[in-house]
């Protein structure tokens, strides 16, 4: 049984039954049967389905957003933006995706040419988290449908209402039976699904620990896996930056989704020449962040996703302080109902302290002073993760060094990092491997078949 609990009030919203073994087996059979049909459809038919799904998201915008806010606590305004972003992604693949599936001709050194075809492979299992419950899953679903594969979603236990709505939207758009199914199962069922011969590949967004377990299971079954894991992204500010703009975006980057984002900026690395000025402005802005009712337009951030998640962040702060870090302010559980906490800033974080090897999934910023660009890059890379990064400098040479030398899958220059349907999303090191979105995400679970012809 799954329980959906509103983290803003602590009240139970609904309960959902877990699939039985027989029901799960029937859904896997349905996926395999659906693939045999769906793989043979023309790409224009698949694109048309994506357009209709986008229309369903538009028509059910408020309902989807309210369910997100109720189940995991993000502000209603942020939830609406997430729904809109998903509709954009469906339309992006509907309109731009068919060209990405056109066969590619490769000239041969000895004369003539070869061809590369992009062919579907089968049912893909997606194991998704709760922090962006629609967007994370749509990043897998839109390219899966266009590719001619079929999708199986194992969603986080606390957002089963969102998962059911996703399946409902696809069905309402007229998808053939089995093209996309929600699997209401616990984590203990994942290994068996990955090993099942009816499933050809797996994608996971989640923790490093979950990634290691799924990678091992997929490796044992010799199946392709894409892993989008944790991050502790650096946000580097150099003297030539627009300080006010950098501060404003640093606050937004740290407290968006109540700090529960893999690409939230978590480590603010500031050049010594502007460190004090940045700290003054950043502290004032972080103190002003308002936590409250996620349905209230005046709220900057809602609760964390659960009391358990808040307790995890509070425990990380205690461990950090025990190792010498100082909490300048904030970082406290707020009184009353709900999983609320205040935004805060940590300084004097030890280079070998526990937080340098962990991800803080809450509204706490770590602030570091860098003597020069060399130290800024060293600090940026001194962690196990390599997901995203944001650098603030108007110096072209500095920009180029950051792009070349920061160990991350993504770097944003003079802007907050964000995922977009058009560009590849993913990381390196302990942040995982493989890419979502753009043409790269579309091709991840396809058979790139080489065709050699002889007249």
CORPEJO-V692090 format. One record per pair of residues at least 4 apart in sequence whose ideal C-beta (glycine too) atoms are under 8 Angstrom apart, sorted by the first residue. I is the first residue (numbers start at 1). J is the second residue. D is the distance in whole Angstrom. If there is no record, write none. Layout:
I&J&D  I&J&D
This chain:
1&15&6  1&16&7  1&17&6  1&18&6  2&15&7  2&16&4  2&17&8  2&18&7  2&157&5  2&158&8  2&160&5  2&184&7  3&12&6  3&14&8  3&15&6  3&157&8  3&158&8  4&12&7  4&13&4  4&14&5  4&15&7  4&16&7  4&70&8  4&71&5  4&158&7  4&159&8  4&160&6  4&161&5  5&10&7  5&11&7  5&12&6  5&13&7  5&158&7  5&306&7  6&10&7  6&11&5  6&12&8  6&13&6  6&70&5  6&71&7  6&73&8  7&72&7  7&73&4  7&302&8  7&303&4  7&304&6  7&305&6  7&306&5  7&307&7  7&338&6  7&339&4  8&73&6  8&293&6  8&294&6  8&302&6  8&303&5  8&337&8  8&338&5  8&339&8  8&340&8  9&337&5  9&338&6  10&307&7  10&337&5  10&338&6  10&339&8  13&70&6  13&71&7  13&161&7  14&160&8  14&161&6  16&160&4  16&161&8  16&164&7  16&184&6  17&184&7  18&184&6  18&185&6  18&186&6  19&23&4  19&24&5  19&27&7  19&183&6  19&184&5  19&185&5  20&24&7  21&25&6  22&26&6  23&27&7  24&28&7  24&183&7  24&185&6  24&189&7  24&193&8  25&29&6  26&30&6  27&31&6  27&152&7  27&181&5  27&183&6  28&32&7  28&123&7  28&152&8  28&193&7  28&196&6  28&198&5  28&199&7  29&33&6  29&198&7  30&34&6  30&177&7  30&178&4  30&181&7  31&35&6  31&123&4  31&150&5  31&152&6  31&178&5  31&181&6  31&198&6  31&199&8  32&36&7  32&122&7  32&123&6  32&198&4  33&37&7  33&178&6  34&38&6  34&150&5  34&176&6  34&177&6  34&178&3  34&179&5  35&39&6  35&120&7  35&122&5  35&123&6  35&149&7  35&150&5  35&178&8  36&40&8  37&41&7  37&176&6  38&46&8  38&120&8  38&148&6  38&149&8  38&150&6  38&176&6  38&179&6  39&119&8  39&120&5  39&148&5  39&149&8  41&45&5  41&46&6  41&148&7  42&46&8  43&47&6  43&97&8  43&98&5  43&101&6  43&146&7  43&148&8  44&48&6  44&98&7  45&49&7  46&50&7  46&145&6  46&146&5  46&147&8  46&148&7  47&51&7  47&93&7  47&94&4  47&95&7  47&97&6  47&98&6  47&146&6  48&52&7  48&94&7  49&53&6  49&145&6  49&173&6  49&174&7  49&175&6  49&179&8  50&54&7  50&90&5  50&91&7  50&93&6  50&94&4  50&97&8  50&142&6  50&145&6  50&146&6  51&55&7  51&90&7  51&91&7  51&94&5  52&56&7  52&173&4  52&174&6  53&57&7  53&90&5  53&145&8  53&169&6  53&170&6  53&173&4  53&175&8  54&58&7  54&87&4  54&88&8  54&90&4  54&91&5  54&94&7  55&59&6  55&173&7  56&60&6  56&169&4  56&170&8  56&172&5  56&173&5  57&61&7  57&64&7  57&83&6  57&84&8  57&86&6  57&87&4  57&90&7  57&169&6  58&87&6  60&64&5  60&165&7  60&169&7  61&65&6  61&80&6  61&83&5  61&84&7  62&66&6  62&80&8  63&67&7  63&165&7  64&68&7  64&79&8  64&83&5  64&134&7  64&162&8  64&165&6  64&169&8  65&69&6  65&76&6  65&79&4  65&80&5  65&82&7  65&83&5  66&70&6  66&76&7  66&79&7  67&71&6  67&161&5  67&162&6  67&165&6  68&72&6  68&74&6  68&79&4  68&82&7  68&83&8  68&133&6  68&134&6  68&159&8  68&162&6  69&73&7  69&74&6  69&75&7  69&76&5  69&79&5  69&294&5  69&295&6  69&302&7  70&161&8  71&130&8  71&133&7  71&158&6  71&159&5  71&160&8  71&161&5  71&162&6  72&130&5  72&131&7  72&133&6  72&158&6  72&159&6  72&305&5  73&258&7  73&294&6  73&302&4  73&303&4  73&304&7  73&305&6  73&338&8  73&339&7  74&78&5  74&79&6  74&82&8  74&257&5  74&258&7  74&294&6  74&302&6  75&79&7  75&294&5  75&295&8  75&299&6  75&300&8  75&301&7  75&302&5  76&80&6  76&294&6  76&295&5  76&297&8  77&81&7  77&297&7  78&82&6  78&256&7  78&257&7  79&83&7  80&84&6  81&85&6  82&86&7  82&132&6  82&134&5  82&135&5  83&87&7  83&134&6  84&88&6  85&89&7  85&135&6  85&421&8  86&90&7  86&134&5  86&135&6  86&138&4  87&91&6  88&92&6  88&421&6  89&93&7  89&135&8  89&138&5  89&139&7  89&142&5  89&421&4  89&437&8  90&94&6  90&138&7  90&142&5  91&95&6  92&96&6  92&97&7  92&142&8  92&421&4  92&422&7  93&97&4  93&142&5  93&143&6  93&145&8  93&146&5  93&421&7  93&442&7  94&146&7  96&100&7  96&422&8  97&101&7  97&143&7  97&146&4  97&442&6  98&102&7  98&146&8  100&118&8  100&439&4  100&442&5  100&443&7  101&118&5  101&146&7  101&147&7  101&442&7  103&115&5  103&116&6  103&117&5  103&118&8  103&451&8  104&115&7  104&116&4  105&113&5  105&114&8  105&115&6  106&113&6  106&114&5  106&115&7  106&116&6  107&113&5  108&112&5  108&113&6  108&114&6  112&453&8  114&450&6  114&451&6  114&452&5  114&453&8  115&450&8  115&451&4  115&453&7  116&448&6  116&449&7  116&450&6  116&451&7  117&447&8  117&448&8  117&449&5  117&451&6  118&147&7  118&442&8  118&443&6  118&446&5  118&447&8  118&448&6  118&449&8  119&148&8  119&446&6  119&447&4  119&449&5  120&147&5  120&148&3  120&149&5  120&446&6  120&447&7  121&149&6  121&200&5  121&201&7  121&445&6  121&446&7  121&447&5  122&149&6  122&150&7  122&198&8  122&199&7  122&200&4  122&201&8  123&149&7  123&150&5  123&151&7  123&152&6  123&198&6  123&199&5  123&200&6  124&140&7  124&144&5  124&149&5  124&150&7  124&151&6  124&152&7  124&199&7  124&200&7  124&201&5  124&202&7  124&203&7  124&445&5  125&152&5  125&154&7  125&183&8  125&190&8  125&193&6  125&194&7  125&199&5  125&201&7  125&202&5  125&203&7  126&137&6  126&140&4  126&141&7  126&144&8  126&151&6  126&152&7  126&153&5  126&154&7  126&202&8  126&203&5  126&204&8  127&154&5  127&190&6  127&202&7  127&203&7  127&204&4  127&205&7  127&206&7  127&210&7  127&214&7  128&133&7  128&136&5  128&137&5  128&140&7  128&153&6  128&154&7  128&155&5  128&156&7  128&204&8  128&205&6  128&206&8  129&133&8  129&136&6  129&156&5  129&205&5  129&206&5  130&155&8  130&156&4  130&158&5  130&159&5  130&305&6  131&136&7  131&257&6  131&260&5  131&261&6  131&262&8  131&305&7  131&361&8  132&136&5  132&257&7  132&261&7  133&137&7  133&155&7  133&156&7  133&159&4  133&162&4  133&163&8  134&138&6  134&162&6  134&166&7  135&139&6  135&419&8  136&140&8  136&205&5  137&141&6  137&153&6  137&155&7  137&163&8  137&166&6  138&142&6  139&143&8  139&419&7  139&425&7  139&436&5  139&437&6  139&441&7  140&144&6  140&151&7  140&153&8  140&203&5  140&436&7  141&145&6  141&151&5  141&153&8  141&166&8  141&170&8  141&180&6  142&146&7  142&421&8  143&147&6  143&436&8  143&437&8  143&441&5  143&442&4  143&444&8  144&149&5  144&150&7  144&151&5  144&180&8  144&445&7  145&149&8  145&150&8  145&151&7  145&175&8  145&179&6  145&180&7  146&442&7  147&442&6  147&445&7  147&446&5  149&200&8  149&445&6  149&446&8  150&178&6  150&179&5  150&180&7  151&179&7  151&180&4  151&181&7  152&180&8  152&181&6  152&183&6  152&193&7  152&199&7  153&163&6  153&166&7  153&167&8  153&180&7  153&181&7  153&182&5  153&183&6  154&183&5  154&185&6  154&189&8  154&190&6  154&193&7  155&159&6  155&160&7  155&162&7  155&163&4  155&182&7  157&186&7  158&305&7  158&306&7  159&163&6  160&164&6  160&184&6  161&165&7  162&166&7  163&167&7  163&182&5  163&184&7  164&168&6  164&182&6  165&169&6  166&170&7  166&180&8  166&182&7  167&171&6  167&180&6  167&181&6  167&182&4  168&172&6  169&173&6  170&175&5  170&179&7  170&180&4  171&175&6  175&179&4  175&180&6  183&189&8  183&193&7  185&189&4  185&190&8  185&193&8  189&193&6  190&194&6  190&214&7  190&217&7  191&195&6  191&217&5  192&196&7  193&199&6  194&199&6  194&202&5  194&214&7  194&217&5  194&218&6  194&221&6  194&223&7  195&217&7  195&220&7  195&221&5  199&223&7  200&223&6  200&224&7  200&445&7  201&218&8  201&223&6  201&224&4  201&225&7  201&226&8  201&445&5  202&214&6  202&217&8  202&218&5  202&223&6  202&224&8  202&225&5  202&226&8  203&225&7  203&226&4  203&227&8  203&228&8  203&434&8  203&436&7  203&444&8  203&445&8  204&210&6  204&211&6  204&214&5  204&225&7  204&226&7  204&227&6  204&228&7  204&229&8  205&228&4  205&229&8  205&262&8  206&210&4  206&211&6  206&228&8  206&229&7  207&211&7  207&229&7  207&230&6  208&212&6  208&229&5  208&230&5  208&384&8  208&430&5  209&213&7  210&214&6  210&229&8  211&215&6  211&227&4  211&229&4  211&432&6  212&216&6  213&217&7  214&218&6  214&225&6  214&227&7  215&219&6  215&225&6  215&227&6  216&220&6  217&221&7  218&223&5  218&224&7  218&225&4  219&225&8  224&444&7  224&445&6  225&434&7  226&426&7  226&432&8  226&433&7  226&434&3  226&435&7  226&436&7  226&444&6  226&445&8  227&432&3  227&433&6  227&434&6  228&262&7  228&387&8  228&425&7  228&426&6  228&427&7  228&431&8  228&432&5  228&434&8  228&436&6  229&262&7  229&385&8  229&387&8  229&427&7  229&430&6  229&431&5  229&432&4  230&262&6  230&359&4  230&385&6  230&387&7  230&430&7  230&431&6  231&262&5  231&263&6  231&264&8  231&266&7  231&359&6  231&385&5  231&386&8  231&387&3  231&388&6  231&427&6  231&431&5  232&266&5  232&267&6  232&356&8  232&358&7  232&359&5  232&360&8  232&383&5  232&385&5  233&263&6  233&264&7  233&265&5  233&266&6  233&267&7  233&385&8  233&387&6  233&388&5  233&389&6  233&390&7  233&408&7  233&417&7  234&265&7  234&267&5  234&269&5  234&376&8  234&379&7  234&380&4  234&389&5  234&390&7  234&406&7  235&250&6  235&253&6  235&254&8  235&265&4  235&266&8  235&267&7  235&268&5  235&269&7  235&389&8  235&390&5  235&392&8  236&269&5  236&270&8  236&370&8  236&376&5  236&380&6  236&389&7  236&390&7  236&391&5  236&392&7  236&393&8  236&402&7  237&241&5  237&243&7  237&246&5  237&250&8  237&268&7  237&269&7  237&270&5  237&271&7  237&274&7  237&278&6  237&392&5  237&393&8  238&271&5  238&274&8  238&373&7  238&376&7  238&391&7  238&392&6  238&393&4  238&395&7  238&398&6  239&271&5  239&273&5  239&274&5  240&393&5  240&394&4  240&395&5  240&398&8  241&245&8  241&246&5  241&274&8  241&392&4  241&393&6  241&394&7  241&414&7  242&246&6  242&392&8  242&394&8  242&414&8  243&247&6  243&274&6  243&277&6  243&278&6  243&281&7  244&248&6  244&281&7  245&249&6  245&392&8  245&414&8  246&250&6  246&278&7  246&392&4  247&251&7  247&278&6  247&281&4  247&282&5  247&285&6  248&252&7  248&285&7  249&253&6  249&390&8  249&415&7  249&416&5  250&254&6  250&265&6  250&268&6  250&282&6  250&365&7  251&255&6  251&282&7  251&285&5  251&286&6  251&289&7  252&256&6  252&416&6  253&264&6  253&265&4  253&390&7  253&416&5  253&417&7  254&259&6  254&264&6  254&265&6  254&266&7  254&268&8  254&286&8  254&343&7  254&363&6  254&364&8  254&365&5  255&259&6  255&286&8  255&289&5  255&300&7  255&301&5  255&343&5  255&363&5  256&261&6  256&264&6  256&301&8  257&261&5  257&264&7  257&301&8  258&291&8  258&301&4  258&302&6  258&303&7  258&304&5  258&305&8  258&362&7  258&363&6  259&264&6  259&266&8  259&301&8  259&313&8  259&343&8  259&360&7  259&361&6  259&362&5  259&363&4  259&364&7  260&264&8  260&304&7  260&305&6  260&309&7  260&361&5  260&362&7  262&359&8  262&387&6  262&388&8  262&431&8  263&387&6  263&388&4  263&410&8  263&417&5  263&418&7  263&419&7  265&365&8  265&390&6  265&416&7  265&417&7  266&359&7  266&360&6  266&365&7  266&366&6  267&365&8  267&366&5  267&368&6  267&379&7  267&380&8  267&383&8  268&278&8  268&282&7  268&365&6  268&366&7  268&367&5  268&368&7  269&368&5  269&370&5  269&376&5  269&379&5  269&380&6  270&274&6  270&275&5  270&278&5  270&279&8  270&367&7  270&368&7  270&369&6  270&370&7  271&275&7  271&370&6  271&371&8  271&372&7  271&373&8  271&376&7  272&369&5  272&370&7  272&371&5  272&372&8  274&278&5  275&279&6  275&369&5  276&280&7  277&281&7  278&282&6  279&283&6  279&367&7  280&284&7  281&285&6  282&286&6  282&345&7  282&365&8  282&367&7  283&287&6  283&328&7  283&329&7  283&345&6  284&288&7  285&289&7  286&329&8  286&330&7  286&343&5  286&344&7  286&345&6  286&365&7  287&329&6  287&330&7  287&343&8  289&300&5  289&301&6  289&342&8  289&343&4  289&363&7  290&298&7  290&299&6  290&300&5  290&301&8  291&299&7  291&300&7  291&301&5  291&302&7  291&303&7  291&334&6  291&340&5  291&341&7  291&342&6  291&343&7  291&363&8  292&296&6  292&298&7  292&299&4  292&302&7  292&340&8  293&299&6  293&302&8  294&299&6  294&302&3  294&303&7  295&299&8  301&343&7  301&363&6  302&340&8  303&310&8  303&338&5  303&339&4  303&340&5  304&309&5  304&310&4  304&313&7  304&339&4  304&340&7  304&341&6  304&362&6  305&309&5  305&339&7  306&310&7  306&339&6  307&311&6  307&339&5  308&312&7  309&313&7  309&339&7  309&361&7  309&362&7  310&314&6  310&333&6  310&339&5  310&340&8  310&341&5  310&362&7  311&315&6  312&316&7  312&361&7  312&362&8  313&317&7  313&331&8  313&341&7  313&360&6  313&361&7  313&362&3  313&364&7  314&318&7  314&331&7  314&333&6  314&341&7  315&319&6  316&320&6  316&354&7  316&355&7  316&358&6  316&360&6  316&362&8  317&321&6  317&327&6  317&331&5  317&344&8  317&346&7  317&364&7  318&322&6  319&323&7  319&354&5  319&355&8  320&325&4  320&327&8  320&346&6  320&349&6  320&353&6  320&354&7  320&355&5  321&325&6  321&326&7  321&327&6  323&350&5  323&353&4  323&354&6  324&348&6  324&350&5  324&353&7  325&346&5  325&347&7  325&348&5  325&349&5  325&350&7  325&353&7  325&355&7  325&366&8  326&346&7  326&347&5  326&348&5  327&331&5  327&344&6  327&345&7  327&346&6  328&344&7  328&345&5  328&346&7  328&347&6  329&342&8  329&344&6  329&345&7  330&341&8  330&342&4  330&343&5  330&344&3  330&345&7  330&363&8  330&364&7  331&341&7  331&342&7  331&343&8  331&344&3  331&346&8  331&364&5  332&341&6  332&342&5  332&344&8  333&340&7  333&341&5  334&338&8  334&340&4  334&341&6  334&342&6  336&340&7  341&362&6  341&363&7  342&363&8  343&363&4  343&364&7  343&365&8  344&363&7  344&364&5  344&365&7  345&364&7  345&365&5  345&366&8  345&367&6  346&355&8  346&364&6  346&365&7  346&366&5  346&367&7  347&366&8  347&367&5  349&353&6  349&355&6  349&356&7  349&366&5  349&368&7  350&356&7  351&356&6  351&382&6  352&356&7  354&358&6  355&360&7  355&366&7  356&382&7  356&383&6  357&383&7  357&384&6  359&385&7  360&364&5  360&366&7  368&379&5  370&375&4  370&376&4  370&379&6  371&375&5  372&376&7  373&377&6  373&398&6  373&401&6  373&402&8  374&378&6  375&379&6  376&380&6  377&381&6  377&401&7  377&402&7  377&405&5  377&406&6  378&382&6  380&389&6  380&406&5  380&407&8  380&408&8  381&405&8  381&406&7  381&407&5  384&429&6  384&430&4  385&427&7  385&429&6  385&430&5  385&431&5  386&407&5  386&408&5  386&409&6  386&427&5  386&428&4  386&429&4  386&430&7  386&431&5  387&408&6  387&409&6  387&410&7  387&426&8  387&427&4  387&431&4  387&432&8  388&408&6  388&409&7  388&410&4  388&411&7  388&412&7  388&417&4  388&427&7  389&402&7  389&406&5  389&408&4  389&410&7  389&411&5  389&412&7  389&417&7  390&411&7  390&412&5  390&413&8  390&415&7  390&416&6  390&417&5  391&398&8  391&399&7  391&402&4  391&406&7  391&411&6  391&412&7  391&413&6  391&414&8  392&413&8  392&414&6  393&398&4  393&399&6  393&402&7  393&413&8  393&414&7  394&414&7  395&399&7  396&400&7  397&401&7  398&402&6  399&403&6  399&413&5  400&404&6  401&405&6  402&406&5  402&411&6  402&413&8  403&411&5  403&413&8  406&411&6  407&428&6  407&429&6  408&427&6  408&428&7  408&431&8  409&424&8  409&425&8  409&426&5  409&427&4  409&428&5  409&431&7  409&435&8  410&417&6  410&425&7  410&426&8  410&427&7  411&417&8  412&416&6  412&417&4  412&418&8  419&423&8  419&425&5  419&436&8  419&437&7  420&437&7  421&437&6  421&438&7  422&437&7  422&438&6  423&437&6  423&438&5  424&435&4  424&436&7  424&437&6  424&438&5  424&440&4  424&441&7  425&435&6  425&436&5  425&437&5  425&438&8  425&441&7  426&431&8  426&432&6  426&433&7  426&434&6  426&435&4  426&436&6  427&431&3  427&432&5  427&433&8  428&432&8  428&433&7  434&444&6  435&440&4  435&441&6  435&444&6  436&441&4  436&444&8  437&441&4  438&442&7  439&443&6  440&444&7  442&446&7  443&448&7
